[in-house]
């Protein structure tokens, strides 16, 4: 059993499910997914991406230069997808347990 993912990590992996994204795109998508609760700063994001890359959960997809600046894209790896699926299932079980208990409380 692996350790639970921290919320920012969970959101970064979730953001990368559909397509590779660059850093500022990830910041915006994590903000949207969390409804503004998780605001990643660039330093925090790139530190997390380095760690996730080292752990094999994300990989660099490509680089391009836009307006003279390097834009690096990241993609979810099969290992990252597996970790996200496992965490989603873990969270689902917790939500199910809490929901059942709350339903019993209101009865």
Buried (B, 14 or more C-beta within 10 A) or exposed (E): EEEEBEEBBBBBBBBBEEEBBBBEBBBEBBBEBBEEEBEBEEEEBBEBBEEBBEEEBBBEBEEEEEEEEEBBBBBBBEBBBEBBEBBBEBEEEEEEEEEEEEEEEEE
